Amino acid sequence: MQELKLLIIDTLDLEDIGPSDIDDDAPLFVDGLGLDSIDALELGVALQKRYGVKLDAESSETRKHFASVRNLAALVAERRTRD
């Protein structure tokens, strides 16, 4: 999850935040990190480039995956083993 947290920080230029500041189970949007839809798009592109993970922006499954770092890490791990 550390690698994923660093990807989030680097992709979204989150200043003054380190990986240890991001709770694995905290929401990424609204509360928690307070990300917005633009951040979600940027993060989706970064996940595709780094891990080959393609997400459908309109899917309710995608919303579940973006709920927390833990959920994103599970998605990346699942897609890595499948491919």
ROLO-578581 format. One record per residue: residue number from 0; x, y, z of N, C-alpha, C, CB in turn. Coordinates in nm, 4 decimals. Atoms other than C-alpha are relative to their C-alpha. Glycine has a CB too. Example, Ala and Ser with C-alpha at 12.3 -4.5 7.8 and 13.67 -1.06 7.14 Angstrom:
(0; (0.0890; -0.1190; 0.0000); (1.2300; -0.4500; 0.7800); (0.0900; 0.1200; 0.0000); (-0.0992; 0.0027; 0.1246));
(1; (-0.0820; -0.1190; -0.0060); (1.3670; -0.1060; 0.7140); (-0.0770; 0.1090; 0.0730); (0.0414; 0.0462; -0.1415));
# end
This chain:
(0; (0.0824; -0.1203; 0.0000); (0.0000; 0.0000; 0.0000); (0.0861; 0.1258; 0.0000); (-0.0933; 0.0003; 0.1208));
(1; (-0.0920; -0.1138; -0.0022); (0.2990; 0.2252; 0.0507); (0.0220; 0.0532; -0.1417); (0.1349; -0.0403; 0.0639));
(2; (-0.0224; -0.0392; 0.1393); (0.3649; 0.2268; -0.3250); (-0.1211; 0.0740; -0.0567); (0.0310; -0.1233; -0.0858));
(3; (0.1234; -0.0635; 0.0467); (0.0031; 0.3166; -0.3947); (-0.0185; 0.1383; 0.0624); (-0.1207; -0.0886; 0.0324));
(4; (0.0091; -0.1308; -0.0664); (0.0084; 0.5983; -0.1398); (0.0958; 0.0995; -0.0643); (0.0306; -0.0132; 0.1507));
(5; (-0.0970; -0.0876; 0.0669); (0.3209; 0.7401; -0.3043); (-0.0504; 0.0412; -0.1385); (0.1369; -0.0705; -0.0121));
(6; (0.0576; -0.0324; 0.1298); (0.1480; 0.7201; -0.6425); (-0.1065; 0.1089; 0.0140); (-0.0603; -0.1257; -0.0649));
(7; (0.1047; -0.0999; -0.0244); (-0.1481; 0.9166; -0.5043); (0.0634; 0.1360; 0.0296); (-0.0914; -0.0439; 0.1177));
(8; (-0.0660; -0.1252; -0.0385); (0.0781; 1.1799; -0.3489); (0.0681; 0.0648; -0.1201); (0.1028; -0.0253; 0.1115));
(9; (-0.0725; -0.0541; 0.1152); (0.2940; 1.2188; -0.6619); (-0.0943; 0.0443; -0.1115); (0.0976; -0.1037; -0.0536));
(10; (0.0928; -0.0301; 0.1090); (0.0068; 1.2118; -0.9114); (-0.0789; 0.1267; 0.0267); (-0.0952; -0.1161; -0.0216));
(11; (0.0877; -0.1121; -0.0331); (-0.2026; 1.4671; -0.7269); (0.0744; 0.1176; 0.0630); (-0.1087; -0.0464; 0.0934));
(12; (-0.0822; -0.1073; -0.0563); (0.0868; 1.6839; -0.6059); (-0.0472; 0.0418; 0.1393); (-0.0011; 0.1206; -0.0928));
(13; (0.0455; -0.0283; -0.1366); (-0.0277; 1.6557; -0.2447); (0.1196; 0.0430; 0.0838); (-0.0702; -0.1245; 0.0635));
(14; (-0.1118; -0.0544; -0.0763); (0.2140; 1.8811; -0.0609); (-0.0238; -0.0203; 0.1491); (0.0202; 0.1496; -0.0316));
(15; (0.0044; 0.0131; -0.1457); (0.2921; 1.8325; 0.3066); (-0.0756; -0.1246; 0.0468); (-0.0640; 0.1230; 0.0600));
(16; (0.0628; 0.1261; -0.0384); (0.1412; 1.4815; 0.3049); (0.0974; -0.1119; -0.0313); (-0.1365; -0.0214; -0.0738));
(17; (-0.0836; 0.1168; 0.0207); (0.3441; 1.1666; 0.3502); (-0.0860; -0.1248; 0.0015); (0.1101; -0.0085; 0.1066));
(18; (0.0766; 0.1243; 0.0007); (0.2364; 0.8053; 0.3080); (-0.0597; -0.0354; 0.1361); (0.0875; -0.1125; -0.0466));
(19; (0.0506; 0.0333; -0.1342); (0.1982; 0.7668; 0.6846); (-0.1186; 0.0875; 0.0402); (0.1117; 0.0146; 0.1033));
(20; (0.1135; -0.0882; -0.0284); (-0.0543; 1.0535; 0.6822); (-0.1305; -0.0503; -0.0623); (0.0298; 0.1400; -0.0507));
(21; (0.1180; 0.0518; 0.0684); (-0.2922; 0.8541; 0.4627); (-0.0420; -0.1306; 0.0668); (0.0280; -0.0215; -0.1521));
(22; (0.0564; 0.1188; -0.0646); (-0.5078; 0.6066; 0.6533); (-0.0459; -0.0974; -0.1080); (-0.1187; 0.0380; 0.0949));
(23; (0.0355; 0.1018; 0.0996); (-0.5527; 0.2805; 0.4616); (-0.1503; -0.0100; -0.0243); (0.0526; -0.1347; 0.0436));
(24; (0.1445; 0.0178; 0.0097); (-0.9264; 0.2763; 0.5308); (-0.0796; 0.1292; -0.0049); (-0.0468; -0.0804; 0.1143));
(25; (0.0699; -0.1288; 0.0050); (-1.0079; 0.6486; 0.5266); (-0.0530; 0.0251; -0.1409); (0.0940; 0.1156; 0.0438));
(26; (0.0532; -0.0326; 0.1328); (-1.2267; 0.7739; 0.2420); (0.0980; 0.0879; -0.0774); (-0.1366; 0.0709; 0.0124));
(27; (-0.0860; -0.0832; 0.0836); (-1.0344; 0.9222; -0.0484); (-0.0708; 0.1286; -0.0402); (0.0440; -0.0769; -0.1246));
(28; (0.0778; -0.1149; 0.0458); (-1.3167; 1.1608; -0.1408); (-0.0801; 0.0590; 0.1148); (-0.0936; -0.0400; -0.1149));
(29; (0.0744; -0.0789; -0.0982); (-1.5034; 1.4247; 0.0584); (0.0769; 0.0002; 0.1318); (-0.1444; -0.0566; 0.0199));
(30; (-0.0774; 0.0103; -0.1238); (-1.3854; 1.3295; 0.4091); (0.1317; -0.0713; -0.0346); (-0.0807; -0.0780; 0.1133));
(31; (-0.1277; 0.0657; 0.0289); (-1.0432; 1.1723; 0.4423); (0.0916; 0.0945; -0.0751); (-0.0215; -0.1289; -0.0811));
(32; (-0.0902; -0.0838; 0.0796); (-0.8164; 1.3095; 0.1688); (-0.0706; 0.1158; -0.0684); (0.0691; -0.0837; -0.1036));
(33; (0.0754; -0.1094; 0.0610); (-1.0918; 1.5259; 0.0245); (0.0218; 0.0144; -0.1493); (0.0355; 0.1277; 0.0664));
(34; (-0.0210; -0.0061; 0.1437); (-1.0265; 1.4364; -0.3383); (-0.1312; 0.0318; -0.0710); (0.0586; -0.1324; -0.0519));
(35; (0.1186; -0.0307; 0.0793); (-1.2646; 1.5471; -0.6133); (0.0020; -0.0791; -0.1311); (-0.0084; 0.1518; -0.0286));
(36; (0.0130; 0.0778; 0.1237); (-1.3693; 1.4176; -0.9556); (0.1203; 0.0169; -0.0932); (-0.1270; 0.0404; -0.0731));
(37; (-0.1204; -0.0221; 0.0821); (-1.0703; 1.5739; -1.1327); (0.1138; -0.0863; 0.0536); (0.0413; 0.1513; -0.0005));
(38; (-0.1019; 0.0852; -0.0612); (-0.8402; 1.3981; -0.8856); (-0.0228; -0.1461; -0.0369); (-0.0002; 0.0168; 0.1529));
(39; (0.0331; 0.1384; 0.0346); (-1.0223; 1.0714; -0.9590); (0.0443; -0.0318; -0.1430); (-0.1517; -0.0248; 0.0157));
(40; (-0.0432; 0.0211; 0.1382); (-0.9573; 1.1108; -1.3311); (0.1516; -0.0116; -0.0099); (-0.0492; 0.1139; -0.0889));
(41; (-0.1460; 0.0028; 0.0022); (-0.5891; 1.1859; -1.2770); (0.0520; -0.1295; 0.0619); (0.0575; 0.1218; 0.0745));
(42; (-0.0414; 0.1224; -0.0670); (-0.5553; 0.8938; -1.0383); (-0.0308; -0.1222; -0.0872); (-0.0695; -0.0124; 0.1366));
(43; (0.0348; 0.1096; 0.0901); (-0.7351; 0.6633; -1.2831); (0.1015; -0.0155; -0.1124); (-0.1383; 0.0224; -0.0585));
(44; (-0.1015; 0.0021; 0.1063); (-0.4879; 0.7572; -1.5582); (0.1313; -0.0549; 0.0554); (0.0214; 0.1426; -0.0597));
(45; (-0.1239; 0.0470; -0.0608); (-0.1951; 0.6992; -1.3238); (-0.0047; -0.1506; 0.0284); (0.0272; 0.0769; 0.1293));
(46; (0.0149; 0.1444; -0.0258); (-0.3290; 0.3563; -1.2224); (0.0106; -0.0791; -0.1297); (-0.1352; -0.0296; 0.0690));
(47; (-0.0083; 0.0691; 0.1282); (-0.3652; 0.2630; -1.5877); (0.1437; -0.0037; -0.0505); (-0.0905; 0.0677; -0.1033));
(48; (-0.1387; -0.0063; 0.0465); (-0.0125; 0.3782; -1.6735); (0.0917; -0.0907; 0.0818); (0.0508; 0.1436; 0.0061));
(49; (-0.0909; 0.0740; -0.0875); (0.1560; 0.2179; -1.3732); (-0.0319; -0.1483; 0.0075); (-0.0035; 0.0585; 0.1379));
(50; (0.0390; 0.1391; -0.0263); (-0.0443; -0.1017; -1.3281); (-0.0825; -0.0641; -0.1113); (-0.0776; -0.0065; 0.1273));
(51; (0.0823; 0.0549; 0.1062); (-0.2446; -0.1442; -1.6477); (-0.1447; -0.0217; 0.0408); (0.0579; -0.1285; -0.0466));
(52; (0.1366; 0.0140; -0.0518); (-0.5679; -0.1123; -1.4489); (-0.0905; 0.0985; -0.0715); (-0.0047; 0.0230; 0.1539));
(53; (0.0959; -0.0855; 0.0681); (-0.8553; 0.0191; -1.6599); (-0.1296; 0.0016; 0.0795); (-0.0246; -0.0481; -0.1453));
(54; (0.1221; -0.0163; -0.0787); (-1.1610; 0.1560; -1.4827); (-0.1054; 0.0742; -0.0805); (0.0293; 0.0748; 0.1309));
(55; (0.1130; -0.0683; 0.0622); (-1.5032; 0.2606; -1.6059); (-0.0485; 0.1085; 0.0963); (-0.1157; -0.1010; -0.0352));
(56; (0.0329; -0.1126; -0.0888); (-1.5727; 0.6058; -1.4610); (-0.1445; -0.0018; 0.0473); (0.0275; 0.1308; -0.0704));
(57; (0.1416; -0.0002; -0.0349); (-1.9481; 0.5456; -1.4550); (-0.0430; -0.1213; 0.0830); (-0.0821; 0.0060; -0.1253));
(58; (0.0343; 0.1253; -0.0684); (-1.9363; 0.2049; -1.2860); (-0.0084; 0.0168; 0.1519); (0.1026; -0.1072; -0.0337));
(59; (0.0094; -0.0022; -0.1466); (-2.0534; 0.1605; -0.9283); (0.1154; -0.0797; 0.0610); (-0.1367; -0.0576; 0.0474));
(60; (-0.1164; 0.0763; -0.0469); (-1.7701; -0.0933; -0.8939); (0.1209; 0.0926; 0.0140); (0.0322; -0.1169; -0.0976));
(61; (-0.1126; -0.0939; -0.0058); (-1.5201; 0.1828; -0.9684); (-0.0106; 0.0861; 0.1250); (0.0043; 0.0890; -0.1265));
(62; (0.0182; -0.0813; -0.1220); (-1.6685; 0.3942; -0.6886); (0.0422; -0.0788; 0.1229); (-0.1476; 0.0458; 0.0145));
(63; (-0.0406; 0.0847; -0.1136); (-1.6171; 0.1030; -0.4498); (0.1515; -0.0099; 0.0075); (-0.0617; -0.1414; -0.0119));
(64; (-0.1459; 0.0122; 0.0018); (-1.2546; 0.0652; -0.5602); (0.0676; 0.1289; 0.0467); (0.0483; -0.0362; -0.1405));
(65; (-0.0572; -0.1289; -0.0374); (-1.1912; 0.4358; -0.5064); (-0.0408; 0.0452; 0.1402); (-0.0409; 0.1043; -0.1001));
(66; (0.0466; -0.0377; -0.1339); (-1.3443; 0.4329; -0.1583); (0.1151; 0.0218; 0.0970); (-0.0929; -0.1064; 0.0548));
(67; (-0.1138; -0.0115; -0.0922); (-1.0078; 0.3889; 0.0170); (0.1252; -0.0543; -0.0662); (-0.0278; -0.0753; 0.1326));
(68; (-0.1270; 0.0536; 0.0495); (-0.6419; 0.3073; -0.0370); (-0.0032; -0.1529; 0.0064); (0.1199; 0.0560; 0.0827));
(69; (0.0074; 0.1457; -0.0137); (-0.7097; -0.0460; 0.0885); (-0.0773; -0.0611; -0.1172); (-0.0668; -0.0386; 0.1343));
(70; (0.0786; 0.0514; 0.1122); (-0.9771; -0.0964; -0.1786); (0.0772; 0.0104; -0.1315); (-0.1325; 0.0758; -0.0110));
(71; (-0.0808; -0.0153; 0.1209); (-0.7483; 0.0395; -0.4512); (0.1112; -0.1039; -0.0044); (0.0593; 0.1412; -0.0076));
(72; (-0.1077; 0.0991; -0.0069); (-0.4664; -0.1872; -0.3344); (-0.0522; -0.1394; -0.0326); (0.0649; 0.0008; 0.1392));
(73; (0.0608; 0.1300; 0.0294); (-0.6995; -0.4881; -0.3490); (-0.0273; -0.0132; -0.1498); (-0.1309; -0.0182; 0.0804));
(74; (0.0260; 0.0011; 0.1438); (-0.8009; -0.3952; -0.7044); (0.1289; -0.0233; -0.0778); (-0.0654; 0.1317; -0.0439));
(75; (-0.1280; 0.0130; 0.0692); (-0.4394; -0.3576; -0.8181); (0.0538; -0.1426; 0.0165); (0.1024; 0.1037; 0.0541));
(76; (-0.0483; 0.1356; -0.0249); (-0.3435; -0.6904; -0.6560); (-0.0804; -0.1021; -0.0809); (-0.0080; -0.0328; 0.1502));
(77; (0.0873; 0.0913; 0.0755); (-0.6419; -0.8650; -0.8185); (0.0324; 0.0046; -0.1489); (-0.1484; 0.0356; 0.0227));
(78; (-0.0281; -0.0143; 0.1443); (-0.5660; -0.7277; -1.1647); (0.1395; -0.0502; -0.0355); (-0.0142; 0.1467; -0.0431));
(79; (-0.1361; 0.0473; 0.0257); (-0.1944; -0.8077; -1.1342); (0.0028; -0.1519; -0.0098); (0.0959; 0.0480; 0.1104));
(80; (-0.0015; 0.1462; 0.0004); (-0.2625; -1.1740; -1.0570); (-0.0805; -0.0563; -0.1161); (-0.0543; -0.0539; 0.1317));
(81; (0.0842; 0.0451; 0.1108); (-0.5265; -1.2007; -1.3292); (0.0722; 0.0121; -0.1339); (-0.1298; 0.0801; -0.0036));
(82; (-0.0658; -0.0251; 0.1299); (-0.3066; -1.0612; -1.6079); (0.1303; -0.0757; -0.0139); (0.0262; 0.1486; -0.0181));
# end
